[in-house]
């Protein structure tokens, strides 16, 4: 069975605190079409955080979500996404859920810890956990980025988690790559030889590959069906 079909069959999936229902989520557009997002705003995580807080308040929401297959200019602030030999990476291929620091992060599905890493640097994931899943003989992975440092201090490769079990907490800007607190959640079909890390942003030339290898997380979460 194709991974996308497996994802569509799952129900009741949350990756952050279940006490925040999807009815209290609101969409957040970080593409160039949102003229409120500019280089000055995203260069300061506290200003960026205030913007997101205002967006939540205006929409009577507790979390904001979005970003899959979204072109973003905010990556220009970091050298991480620039390569002289390649087109600049600026297309986001996971989903971001923006909410408060220390919000619990949950395992999307039954799985085990494949790997974890502290991916340092501005614009990077910070503490990151990758879970491995096997449903109907199909092996795939979920990545949880921008966590707290404490989230990776007491876990081990092979640790088993059940769907909905707490696995981590959201980190703040001092550890999460200098972003407002949020979860980067990504589904990966073929992790290749990556360990504790996987690209969450790609360039236009590689987009088709990454969209196939990293299907839309909302096929699993189904946030858009309830907001």
MDAnalysis code that builds the backbone (N, CA, C; Angstrom):
import MDAnalysis as mda
import numpy as np

u = mda.Universe.empty(681, n_residues=227, atom_resindex=np.repeat(np.arange(227), 3), trajectory=True)
u.add_TopologyAttr("name", ["N", "CA", "C"] * 227)
u.add_TopologyAttr("resid", np.arange(1, 228))
u.add_TopologyAttr("resname", ["UNK", "UNK", "UNK", "UNK", "UNK", "UNK", "UNK", "UNK", "UNK", "UNK", "UNK", "UNK", "UNK", "UNK", "UNK", "UNK", "UNK", "UNK", "UNK", "UNK", "UNK", "UNK", "UNK", "UNK", "UNK", "UNK", "UNK", "UNK", "UNK", "UNK", "UNK", "UNK", "UNK", "UNK", "UNK", "UNK", "UNK", "UNK", "UNK", "UNK", "UNK", "UNK", "UNK", "UNK", "UNK", "UNK", "UNK", "UNK", "UNK", "UNK", "UNK", "UNK", "UNK", "UNK", "UNK", "UNK", "UNK", "UNK", "UNK", "UNK", "UNK", "UNK", "UNK", "UNK", "UNK", "UNK", "UNK", "UNK", "UNK", "UNK", "UNK", "UNK", "UNK", "UNK", "UNK", "UNK", "UNK", "UNK", "UNK", "UNK", "UNK", "UNK", "UNK", "UNK", "UNK", "UNK", "UNK", "UNK", "UNK", "UNK", "UNK", "UNK", "UNK", "UNK", "UNK", "UNK", "UNK", "UNK", "UNK", "UNK", "UNK", "UNK", "UNK", "UNK", "UNK", "UNK", "UNK", "UNK", "UNK", "UNK", "UNK", "UNK", "UNK", "UNK", "UNK", "UNK", "UNK", "UNK", "UNK", "UNK", "UNK", "UNK", "UNK", "UNK", "UNK", "UNK", "UNK", "UNK", "UNK", "UNK", "UNK", "UNK", "UNK", "UNK", "UNK", "UNK", "UNK", "UNK", "UNK", "UNK", "UNK", "UNK", "UNK", "UNK", "UNK", "UNK", "UNK", "UNK", "UNK", "UNK", "UNK", "UNK", "UNK", "UNK", "UNK", "UNK", "UNK", "UNK", "UNK", "UNK", "UNK", "UNK", "UNK", "UNK", "UNK", "UNK", "UNK", "UNK", "UNK", "UNK", "UNK", "UNK", "UNK", "UNK", "UNK", "UNK", "UNK", "UNK", "UNK", "UNK", "UNK", "UNK", "UNK", "UNK", "UNK", "UNK", "UNK", "UNK", "UNK", "UNK", "UNK", "UNK", "UNK", "UNK", "UNK", "UNK", "UNK", "UNK", "UNK", "UNK", "UNK", "UNK", "UNK", "UNK", "UNK", "UNK", "UNK", "UNK", "UNK", "UNK", "UNK", "UNK", "UNK", "UNK", "UNK", "UNK", "UNK", "UNK", "UNK", "UNK", "UNK", "UNK", "UNK", "UNK", "UNK", "UNK", "UNK"])
u.atoms.positions = np.array([
    [0.838, -1.197, 0.000],
    [0.000, 0.000, 0.000],
    [0.874, 1.248, 0.000],
    [0.468, 2.234, -0.771],
    [1.206, 3.491, -0.820],
    [1.155, 4.191, 0.535],
    [2.238, 4.904, 0.864],
    [2.296, 5.613, 2.142],
    [1.159, 6.613, 2.268],
    [0.833, 7.316, 1.202],
    [-0.238, 8.314, 1.294],
    [-1.563, 7.671, 1.682],
    [-1.836, 6.469, 1.198],
    [-3.077, 5.781, 1.550],
    [-3.071, 5.356, 3.013],
    [-1.921, 4.922, 3.506],
    [-1.803, 4.565, 4.927],
    [-2.073, 5.783, 5.796],
    [-1.512, 6.917, 5.421],
    [-1.697, 8.139, 6.205],
    [-3.163, 8.556, 6.234],
    [-3.829, 8.470, 5.101],
    [-5.235, 8.875, 5.021],
    [-6.131, 8.012, 5.903],
    [-5.739, 6.760, 6.139],
    [-6.565, 5.838, 6.923],
    [-6.488, 6.092, 8.425],
    [-5.479, 6.843, 8.869],
    [-5.294, 7.080, 10.301],
    [-6.230, 8.190, 10.778],
    [-6.692, 8.068, 12.019],
    [-7.587, 9.072, 12.591],
    [-7.168, 9.425, 14.008],
    [-7.600, 10.604, 14.457],
    [-7.343, 11.022, 15.833],
    [-5.876, 11.247, 16.134],
    [-5.134, 11.778, 15.157],
    [-3.686, 11.960, 15.322],
    [-3.383, 13.392, 15.763],
    [-2.636, 13.506, 16.850],
    [-2.132, 14.797, 17.334],
    [-0.625, 14.693, 17.513],
    [0.086, 15.801, 17.273],
    [1.527, 15.812, 17.518],
    [1.933, 16.858, 18.556],
    [0.982, 17.673, 19.006],
    [1.205, 18.472, 20.209],
    [0.006, 18.298, 21.125],
    [0.131, 18.844, 22.320],
    [-0.847, 18.756, 23.399],
    [-2.293, 18.580, 22.910],
    [-2.889, 17.429, 23.249],
    [-4.258, 17.142, 22.812],
    [-5.288, 18.078, 23.425],
    [-4.912, 18.780, 24.488],
    [-5.876, 19.702, 25.100],
    [-6.117, 20.926, 24.219],
    [-5.313, 21.082, 23.162],
    [-5.555, 22.132, 22.169],
    [-6.242, 21.472, 20.975],
    [-7.566, 21.568, 20.879],
    [-8.270, 20.912, 19.767],
    [-7.974, 21.615, 18.448],
    [-8.151, 20.907, 17.360],
    [-7.885, 21.504, 16.052],
    [-8.804, 22.683, 15.757],
    [-9.937, 22.748, 16.440],
    [-10.828, 23.896, 16.265],
    [-10.212, 25.189, 16.786],
    [-9.139, 25.076, 17.593],
    [-8.435, 26.253, 18.120],
    [-7.128, 26.504, 17.375],
    [-6.962, 25.874, 16.216],
    [-5.828, 26.143, 15.333],
    [-6.256, 27.175, 14.284],
    [-5.308, 27.950, 13.817],
    [-5.560, 28.873, 12.716],
    [-4.410, 28.789, 11.722],
    [-4.710, 28.968, 10.457],
    [-3.674, 28.894, 9.419],
    [-2.753, 30.109, 9.500],
    [-1.477, 29.889, 9.207],
    [-0.482, 30.961, 9.181],
    [0.273, 30.899, 7.861],
    [0.209, 31.973, 7.110],
    [0.863, 32.074, 5.806],
    [2.193, 32.809, 5.965],
    [3.291, 32.117, 5.691],
    [4.615, 32.737, 5.762],
    [5.243, 32.876, 4.374],
    [4.428, 32.796, 3.351],
    [4.918, 32.949, 1.981],
    [5.043, 34.426, 1.630],
    [5.688, 34.740, 0.506],
    [5.818, 36.148, 0.098],
    [4.481, 36.856, -0.122],
    [3.409, 36.105, -0.292],
    [2.103, 36.741, -0.478],
    [1.605, 37.421, 0.795],
    [2.171, 37.042, 1.945],
    [1.852, 37.720, 3.202],
    [2.810, 38.899, 3.342],
    [2.337, 40.074, 3.013],
    [3.205, 41.260, 2.982],
    [3.606, 41.741, 4.372],
    [3.006, 41.183, 5.416],
    [3.400, 41.539, 6.782],
    [4.721, 40.882, 7.177],
    [5.101, 39.836, 6.457],
    [6.346, 39.124, 6.747],
    [7.470, 39.757, 5.935],
    [8.456, 40.310, 6.618],
    [9.594, 40.923, 5.934],
    [10.885, 40.529, 6.632],
    [11.998, 40.872, 6.031],
    [13.306, 40.469, 6.545],
    [13.555, 41.008, 7.945],
    [13.124, 42.226, 8.200],
    [13.339, 42.824, 9.519],
    [12.575, 42.062, 10.593],
    [11.340, 41.679, 10.304],
    [10.527, 40.964, 11.283],
    [11.139, 39.620, 11.638],
    [11.495, 38.830, 10.635],
    [11.956, 37.469, 10.909],
    [13.396, 37.427, 11.389],
    [14.121, 38.538, 11.282],
    [15.511, 38.548, 11.753],
    [15.595, 38.619, 13.269],
    [14.518, 38.977, 13.931],
    [14.478, 39.086, 15.391],
    [13.412, 38.129, 15.902],
    [13.831, 37.061, 16.592],
    [12.872, 36.036, 17.008],
    [11.824, 36.579, 17.968],
    [12.169, 37.590, 18.775],
    [11.184, 38.148, 19.704],
    [10.108, 38.929, 18.949],
    [10.503, 39.677, 17.914],
    [9.517, 40.384, 17.094],
    [8.645, 39.390, 16.323],
    [9.280, 38.365, 15.803],
    [8.561, 37.327, 15.070],
    [7.566, 36.622, 15.998],
    [8.002, 36.364, 17.224],
    [7.145, 35.727, 18.219],
    [5.938, 36.607, 18.531],
    [6.175, 37.911, 18.669],
    [5.075, 38.842, 18.942],
    [4.077, 38.852, 17.785],
    [4.587, 38.781, 16.567],
    [3.703, 38.737, 15.395],
    [2.796, 37.505, 15.447],
    [3.386, 36.360, 15.765],
    [2.592, 35.131, 15.832],
    [1.581, 35.209, 16.972],
    [2.000, 35.762, 18.111],
    [1.074, 35.934, 19.225],
    [-0.114, 36.798, 18.850],
    [0.135, 37.871, 18.127],
    [-0.951, 38.743, 17.670],
    [-1.862, 38.017, 16.680],
    [-1.253, 37.213, 15.820],
    [-2.037, 36.443, 14.846],
    [-2.965, 35.464, 15.568],
    [-2.456, 34.813, 16.599],
    [-3.288, 33.892, 17.376],
    [-4.427, 34.633, 18.057],
    [-4.106, 35.768, 18.669],
    [-5.124, 36.538, 19.387],
    [-6.223, 37.017, 18.438],
    [-5.828, 37.513, 17.268],
    [-6.807, 38.017, 16.292],
    [-7.768, 36.919, 15.842],
    [-7.282, 35.696, 15.834],
    [-8.087, 34.578, 15.345],
    [-8.642, 33.710, 16.471],
    [-8.511, 34.203, 17.716],
    [-9.013, 33.463, 18.878],
    [-8.514, 32.016, 18.856],
    [-7.221, 31.870, 18.597],
    [-6.621, 30.548, 18.431],
    [-5.523, 30.322, 19.467],
    [-5.199, 29.057, 19.673],
    [-4.131, 28.673, 20.594],
    [-2.908, 28.127, 19.863],
    [-3.057, 27.836, 18.588],
    [-1.934, 27.340, 17.780],
    [-2.150, 27.771, 16.337],
    [-1.044, 27.997, 15.640],
    [-1.092, 28.309, 14.211],
    [-0.384, 27.192, 13.454],
    [-0.833, 26.944, 12.237],
    [-0.244, 25.837, 11.482],
    [-0.096, 26.211, 10.011],
    [0.745, 25.464, 9.326],
    [0.889, 25.641, 7.887],
    [2.311, 25.404, 7.438],
    [2.542, 25.645, 6.155],
    [3.908, 25.642, 5.660],
    [4.287, 24.553, 4.702],
    [3.440, 23.531, 4.498],
    [3.855, 22.470, 3.586],
    [3.882, 22.980, 2.149],
    [4.993, 22.721, 1.466],
    [5.199, 23.158, 0.079],
    [5.013, 24.673, -0.034],
    [5.516, 25.377, 0.968],
    [5.382, 26.834, 1.011],
    [6.740, 27.484, 0.765],
    [6.787, 28.364, -0.221],
    [8.005, 29.132, -0.488],
    [8.095, 30.239, 0.553],
    [9.273, 30.395, 1.178],
    [9.443, 31.357, 2.263],
    [10.721, 32.164, 2.063],
    [10.629, 33.439, 2.375],
    [11.809, 34.294, 2.299],
    [12.579, 34.330, 3.615],
    [11.984, 33.817, 4.677],
    [12.613, 33.946, 5.997],
    [13.929, 33.188, 6.101],
    [14.173, 32.226, 5.214],
    [15.419, 31.464, 5.283],
    [16.625, 32.258, 4.802],
    [16.391, 33.400, 4.190],
    [17.503, 34.229, 3.721],
    [18.356, 34.746, 4.873],
    [17.826, 34.739, 6.099],
    [18.576, 35.243, 7.248],
    [19.680, 34.282, 7.682],
    [19.645, 33.045, 7.205],
    [20.579, 32.020, 7.664],
    [21.445, 31.505, 6.525],
    [22.737, 31.327, 6.798],
    [23.661, 30.752, 5.818],
    [23.387, 29.273, 5.582],
    [22.618, 28.657, 6.475],
    [22.341, 27.228, 6.391],
    [21.694, 26.837, 5.070],
    [20.910, 27.743, 4.502],
    [20.116, 27.413, 3.321],
    [20.727, 27.934, 2.023],
    [21.985, 28.389, 2.094],
    [22.655, 28.933, 0.921],
    [23.808, 28.028, 0.511],
    [23.950, 27.847, -0.765],
    [25.045, 27.039, -1.304],
    [25.435, 27.641, -2.646],
    [26.688, 28.000, -2.770],
    [27.143, 28.655, -4.002],
    [26.949, 27.782, -5.236],
    [26.926, 26.465, -5.028],
    [26.838, 25.552, -6.161],
    [25.411, 25.129, -6.486],
    [24.447, 25.511, -5.660],
    [23.078, 25.076, -5.856],
    [22.116, 26.245, -5.697],
    [20.920, 26.037, -6.207],
    [19.855, 27.008, -6.010],
    [19.523, 27.106, -4.522],
    [19.225, 28.306, -4.069],
    [18.906, 28.531, -2.659],
    [17.704, 27.693, -2.231],
    [17.813, 27.088, -1.057],
    [16.701, 26.306, -0.511],
    [15.726, 27.253, 0.190],
    [14.484, 27.273, -0.248],
    [13.513, 28.184, 0.357],
    [12.082, 27.645, 0.336],
    [11.908, 26.347, 0.053],
    [10.571, 25.751, 0.026],
    [10.451, 24.760, 1.183],
    [9.521, 25.014, 2.058],
    [9.335, 24.238, 3.287],
    [8.566, 22.957, 2.981],
    [9.048, 21.822, 3.477],
    [8.440, 20.535, 3.124],
    [7.961, 19.744, 4.336],
    [7.702, 20.452, 5.446],
    [7.019, 19.860, 6.583],
    [5.846, 20.751, 6.936],
    [5.256, 20.511, 8.097],
    [4.237, 21.404, 8.623],
    [4.770, 21.999, 9.919],
    [4.523, 23.274, 10.128],
    [4.895, 23.941, 11.372],
    [3.650, 24.169, 12.208],
    [3.766, 23.920, 13.506],
    [2.694, 24.224, 14.453],
    [3.277, 25.158, 15.496],
    [2.791, 26.392, 15.510],
    [3.321, 27.462, 16.344],
    [2.465, 27.626, 17.595],
    [3.078, 27.507, 18.753],
    [2.359, 27.678, 20.009],
    [3.384, 27.977, 21.097],
    [3.054, 27.735, 22.360],
    [3.912, 28.187, 23.455],
    [5.100, 27.253, 23.707],
    [6.186, 27.835, 24.193],
    [7.339, 27.056, 24.652],
    [6.902, 26.031, 25.691],
    [7.544, 24.891, 25.682],
    [7.300, 23.800, 26.628],
    [5.983, 23.071, 26.387],
    [5.305, 23.370, 25.299],
    [4.124, 22.580, 24.949],
    [4.546, 21.134, 24.689],
    [3.818, 20.154, 25.241],
    [4.181, 18.754, 25.001],
    [4.067, 18.366, 23.531],
    [5.019, 17.573, 23.091],
    [5.036, 17.017, 21.736],
    [4.723, 15.528, 21.842],
    [3.861, 15.034, 20.953],
    [3.355, 13.671, 21.042],
    [3.777, 12.839, 19.834],
    [3.939, 11.546, 20.067],
    [4.200, 10.624, 18.957],
    [2.963, 10.552, 18.072],
    [3.137, 10.765, 16.788],
    [1.995, 10.741, 15.869],
    [1.364, 9.358, 15.800],
    [2.204, 8.337, 15.838],
    [1.776, 6.951, 15.686],
    [2.666, 6.065, 16.544],
    [2.272, 4.820, 16.740],
    [3.159, 3.869, 17.399],
    [4.490, 3.833, 16.649],
    [5.584, 3.821, 17.404],
    [6.884, 3.781, 16.744],
    [8.012, 3.670, 17.739],
    [9.230, 3.726, 17.229],
    [10.416, 3.665, 18.074],
    [11.396, 4.737, 17.635],
    [12.275, 5.115, 18.541],
    [13.264, 6.148, 18.241],
    [14.287, 5.588, 17.253],
    [14.334, 6.185, 16.089],
    [15.363, 5.839, 15.105],
    [16.657, 6.561, 15.423],
    [16.544, 7.864, 15.746],
    [17.725, 8.683, 16.005],
    [17.294, 10.015, 16.590],
    [18.264, 10.717, 17.134],
    [18.026, 12.065, 17.649],
    [19.334, 12.831, 17.591],
    [19.234, 14.172, 17.560],
    [20.431, 14.990, 17.408],
    [20.118, 16.416, 17.823],
    [21.150, 17.124, 18.256],
    [21.043, 18.563, 18.500],
    [21.652, 19.242, 17.276],
    [20.805, 19.677, 16.371],
    [21.248, 20.304, 15.123],
    [21.396, 21.803, 15.350],
    [22.623, 22.229, 15.622],
    [22.874, 23.596, 16.068],
    [22.966, 24.555, 14.886],
    [22.800, 25.838, 15.182],
    [22.975, 26.887, 14.189],
    [21.688, 27.633, 13.914],
    [21.832, 28.906, 13.550],
    [20.663, 29.716, 13.235],
    [19.894, 29.111, 12.066],
    [18.600, 28.966, 12.239],
    [17.761, 28.409, 11.196],
    [17.679, 26.899, 11.195],
    [18.488, 26.234, 12.022],
    [18.480, 24.780, 12.062],
    [17.364, 24.287, 12.982],
    [17.275, 22.959, 13.142],
    [16.213, 22.363, 13.945],
    [16.426, 22.495, 15.448],
    [17.684, 22.677, 15.881],
    [17.934, 22.484, 17.300],
    [17.720, 21.012, 17.642],
    [17.302, 20.701, 18.874],
    [17.054, 19.305, 19.248],
    [15.964, 18.675, 18.375],
    [16.252, 17.469, 17.911],
    [15.411, 16.802, 16.911],
    [15.291, 15.322, 17.241],
    [14.091, 14.775, 17.058],
    [13.859, 13.342, 17.239],
    [13.234, 12.787, 15.964],
    [13.707, 11.626, 15.530],
    [13.104, 10.915, 14.400],
    [12.583, 9.569, 14.902],
    [11.293, 9.316, 14.669],
    [10.684, 8.031, 15.012],
    [10.530, 7.175, 13.761],
    [10.662, 5.883, 13.945],
    [10.448, 4.910, 12.870],
    [9.125, 4.194, 13.107],
    [8.339, 4.040, 12.047],
    [7.027, 3.402, 12.145],
    [6.931, 2.254, 11.143],
    [6.112, 1.274, 11.485],
    [5.854, 0.154, 10.584],
    [4.356, -0.142, 10.633],
    [3.648, 0.217, 9.573],
    [2.208, -0.033, 9.490],
    [1.947, -0.880, 8.253],
    [1.334, -2.031, 8.467],
    [1.024, -2.951, 7.362],
    [2.264, -3.271, 6.539],
    [3.409, -3.391, 7.232],
    [4.655, -3.730, 6.558],
    [5.342, -2.575, 5.868],
    [4.764, -1.388, 5.949],
    [5.356, -0.200, 5.342],
    [6.141, 0.561, 6.400],
    [7.440, 0.697, 6.208],
    [8.295, 1.429, 7.147],
    [8.445, 2.867, 6.656],
    [8.255, 3.810, 7.579],
    [8.448, 5.226, 7.271],
    [8.804, 5.943, 8.563],
    [9.019, 7.242, 8.481],
    [9.588, 7.985, 9.601],
    [8.840, 9.299, 9.819],
    [8.846, 9.758, 11.072],
    [8.350, 11.100, 11.382],
    [9.439, 11.863, 12.125],
    [9.600, 13.118, 11.742],
    [10.632, 13.979, 12.326],
    [9.970, 15.080, 13.139],
    [10.530, 15.334, 14.334],
    [10.031, 16.355, 15.255],
    [11.192, 17.299, 15.558],
    [11.106, 18.532, 15.065],
    [12.204, 19.476, 15.224],
    [11.835, 20.689, 16.039],
    [12.864, 21.384, 16.543],
    [12.748, 22.597, 17.362],
    [12.279, 22.272, 18.784],
    [12.826, 21.202, 19.336],
    [12.462, 20.743, 20.670],
    [13.338, 21.399, 21.730],
    [13.030, 21.116, 22.987],
    [13.883, 21.573, 24.086],
    [15.087, 20.642, 24.209],
    [16.165, 21.138, 24.784],
    [17.358, 20.308, 24.989],
    [17.033, 19.118, 25.882],
    [16.200, 19.351, 26.901],
    [15.839, 18.275, 27.828],
    [15.147, 17.115, 27.116],
    [14.536, 17.407, 25.982],
    [13.795, 16.377, 25.249],
    [14.683, 15.249, 24.736],
    [15.964, 15.529, 24.548],
    [16.850, 14.491, 24.007],
    [17.889, 14.028, 25.027],
    [17.696, 14.403, 26.274],
    [18.682, 14.028, 27.292],
    [18.451, 12.630, 27.849],
    [17.205, 12.173, 27.858],
    [16.899, 10.903, 28.522],
    [16.263, 9.882, 27.596],
    [16.466, 10.010, 26.295],
    [15.944, 9.006, 25.370],
    [17.096, 8.215, 24.776],
    [16.766, 7.052, 24.260],
    [17.761, 6.193, 23.636],
    [17.214, 5.647, 22.324],
    [18.097, 5.357, 21.412],
    [17.694, 4.717, 20.163],
    [17.003, 3.398, 20.488],
    [15.860, 3.180, 19.877],
    [15.089, 1.969, 20.121],
    [13.980, 2.127, 21.132],
    [13.961, 3.240, 21.868],
    [12.857, 3.482, 22.806],
    [11.534, 3.442, 22.053],
    [10.546, 2.783, 22.652],
    [9.249, 2.592, 22.005],
    [8.238, 3.590, 22.553],
    [7.459, 4.190, 21.658],
    [6.395, 5.118, 22.046],
    [5.095, 4.703, 21.376],
    [3.999, 4.890, 22.100],
    [2.680, 4.635, 21.562],
    [2.108, 5.915, 20.960],
    [1.190, 5.759, 20.052],
    [0.493, 6.902, 19.463],
    [-0.069, 7.801, 20.557],
    [0.231, 9.104, 20.473],
    [-0.278, 10.066, 21.440],
    [0.540, 10.187, 22.708],
    [1.596, 9.381, 22.845],
    [2.438, 9.451, 24.040],
    [3.379, 10.647, 23.954],
    [3.594, 11.285, 25.079],
    [4.490, 12.445, 25.140],
    [5.927, 12.006, 24.879],
    [6.578, 12.671, 23.924],
    [7.963, 12.324, 23.610],
    [8.927, 13.481, 23.832],
    [8.402, 14.710, 23.932],
    [9.292, 15.873, 23.989],
    [8.489, 17.114, 24.367],
    [9.205, 18.255, 24.400],
    [8.586, 19.558, 24.630],
    [9.194, 20.554, 23.641],
    [8.434, 21.591, 23.313],
    [8.945, 22.614, 22.407],
    [10.022, 23.444, 23.078],
    [11.075, 23.756, 22.328],
    [12.151, 24.594, 22.832],
    [11.920, 26.058, 22.529],
    [12.747, 26.905, 23.134],
    [12.648, 28.341, 22.867],
    [13.736, 28.764, 21.880],
    [13.772, 30.062, 21.584],
    [14.672, 30.567, 20.543],
    [16.148, 30.351, 20.867],
    [16.477, 30.190, 22.132],
    [17.882, 30.018, 22.511],
    [18.435, 28.661, 22.087],
    [17.556, 27.703, 21.790],
    [18.017, 26.356, 21.430],
    [17.426, 25.838, 20.124],
    [16.365, 26.456, 19.620],
    [15.611, 25.853, 18.517],
    [15.953, 26.403, 17.137],
    [17.113, 27.052, 17.012],
    [17.485, 27.638, 15.730],
    [17.119, 29.097, 15.610],
    [16.761, 29.710, 16.748],
    [16.407, 31.138, 16.810],
    [15.082, 31.418, 16.106],
    [14.075, 30.627, 16.467],
    [12.708, 30.810, 15.977],
    [11.760, 31.019, 17.157],
    [10.586, 31.598, 16.922],
    [9.523, 31.492, 17.918],
    [9.213, 30.009, 18.149],
    [8.713, 29.653, 19.327],
    [8.479, 28.233, 19.611],
    [7.486, 27.604, 18.631],
    [7.876, 26.486, 18.075],
    [6.995, 25.747, 17.178],
    [7.553, 24.356, 16.952],
    [6.696, 23.480, 16.469],
    [7.104, 22.139, 16.071],
    [7.189, 22.057, 14.556],
    [8.321, 21.601, 14.060],
    [8.427, 21.210, 12.653],
    [8.167, 19.714, 12.609],
    [7.075, 19.329, 11.958],
    [6.698, 17.921, 11.855],
    [6.744, 17.514, 10.390],
    [7.439, 16.418, 10.125],
    [7.654, 15.995, 8.742],
    [7.558, 14.483, 8.639],
    [6.932, 14.015, 7.590],
    [6.837, 12.586, 7.300],
    [7.840, 12.260, 6.198],
    [8.605, 11.190, 6.399],
    [9.684, 10.842, 5.468],
    [9.555, 9.373, 5.092],
    [9.432, 9.095, 3.817],
    [9.312, 7.704, 3.376],
    [10.669, 7.010, 3.387],
    [11.657, 7.602, 2.768],
    [13.002, 7.019, 2.705],
    [13.976, 7.978, 3.380],
    [14.443, 7.591, 4.555],
    [15.364, 8.437, 5.321],
    [16.783, 8.368, 4.773],
    [17.015, 7.421, 3.874],
    [18.356, 7.173, 3.329],
    [19.326, 6.938, 4.490],
    [20.484, 7.598, 4.500],
    [21.446, 7.348, 5.576],
    [21.475, 8.488, 6.585],
    [20.416, 9.263, 6.649],
    [20.364, 10.382, 7.585],
    [20.145, 9.886, 9.009],
    [20.677, 10.645, 9.949],
    [20.622, 10.253, 11.358],
    [20.358, 11.502, 12.201],
    [19.185, 11.567, 12.812],
    [18.852, 12.703, 13.666],
    [18.619, 13.996, 12.912],
    [18.529, 13.913, 11.599],
    [18.404, 15.113, 10.769],
    [17.888, 14.697, 9.396],
    [17.194, 15.613, 8.742],
    [16.753, 15.411, 7.366],
    [16.332, 16.774, 6.843],
    [16.610, 17.082, 5.574],
    [16.236, 18.408, 5.072],
    [14.749, 18.705, 5.251],
    [14.468, 19.882, 5.798],
    [13.090, 20.335, 5.947],
    [12.753, 21.449, 4.991],
    [13.755, 21.858, 4.217],
    [13.607, 22.930, 3.235],
    [14.391, 22.506, 1.993],
    [13.805, 22.705, 0.818],
    [14.493, 22.293, -0.404],
    [14.450, 23.412, -1.438],
    [15.149, 23.200, -2.541],
    [15.099, 24.175, -3.635],
    [14.136, 23.698, -4.720],
    [13.890, 24.570, -5.669],
    [12.911, 24.286, -6.725],
    [13.306, 23.065, -7.545],
    [14.595, 22.894, -7.785],
    [15.061, 21.786, -8.622],
    [14.771, 20.428, -8.002],
    [14.807, 20.357, -6.663],
    [14.617, 19.088, -5.961],
    [13.200, 18.904, -5.437],
    [12.314, 19.839, -5.728],
    [10.995, 19.848, -5.097],
    [10.189, 18.584, -5.384],
    [10.172, 18.118, -6.611],
    [9.367, 16.938, -6.946],
    [9.790, 15.732, -6.120],
    [11.101, 15.549, -5.963],
    [11.594, 14.430, -5.155],
    [11.110, 14.540, -3.715],
    [11.260, 15.721, -3.126],
    [10.917, 15.865, -1.713],
    [9.411, 15.811, -1.471],
    [8.610, 16.305, -2.395],
    [7.162, 16.204, -2.215],
    [6.711, 14.752, -2.248],
    [7.389, 13.925, -3.031],
    [7.051, 12.496, -3.073],
    [7.586, 11.775, -1.843],
    [8.801, 12.087, -1.441],
    [9.407, 11.391, -0.304],
    [8.876, 11.897, 1.032],
    [8.338, 13.097, 1.043],
    [7.822, 13.710, 2.273],
    [6.390, 14.181, 2.020],
    [5.420, 13.271, 2.076],
    [4.038, 13.651, 1.772],
    [3.481, 14.651, 2.780],
    [2.420, 15.314, 2.377],
    [1.780, 16.344, 3.195],
    [1.399, 15.784, 4.566],
    [1.946, 16.331, 5.658],
    [1.593, 15.840, 6.993],
    [0.109, 15.948, 7.311],
    [-0.608, 16.833, 6.611],
    [-2.035, 16.963, 6.911],
    [-2.841, 15.787, 6.384],
    [-2.269, 14.956, 5.531],
    [-2.924, 13.697, 5.188],
    [-3.108, 12.851, 6.435],
    [-2.178, 12.980, 7.363],
    [-2.225, 12.249, 8.627],
    [-2.971, 13.029, 9.703],
    [-2.644, 14.319, 9.853],
    [-3.204, 15.111, 10.946],
    [-4.645, 15.537, 10.687],
    [-4.952, 15.879, 9.440],
    [-6.311, 16.292, 9.056],
    [-6.764, 17.551, 9.792],
    [-5.838, 18.491, 9.974],
    [-6.172, 19.749, 10.646],
    [-7.128, 20.568, 9.787],
    [-6.877, 20.613, 8.493],
    [-7.693, 21.460, 7.611],
    [-9.152, 21.026, 7.574],
    [-9.412, 19.769, 7.912],
    [-10.791, 19.275, 7.904],
    [-11.578, 19.761, 9.116],
    [-10.869, 20.270, 10.129],
    [-11.546, 20.617, 11.385],
    [-11.358, 22.063, 11.792],
    [-10.655, 22.874, 10.979],
    [-10.458, 24.279, 11.335],
    [-11.325, 25.175, 10.460],
])
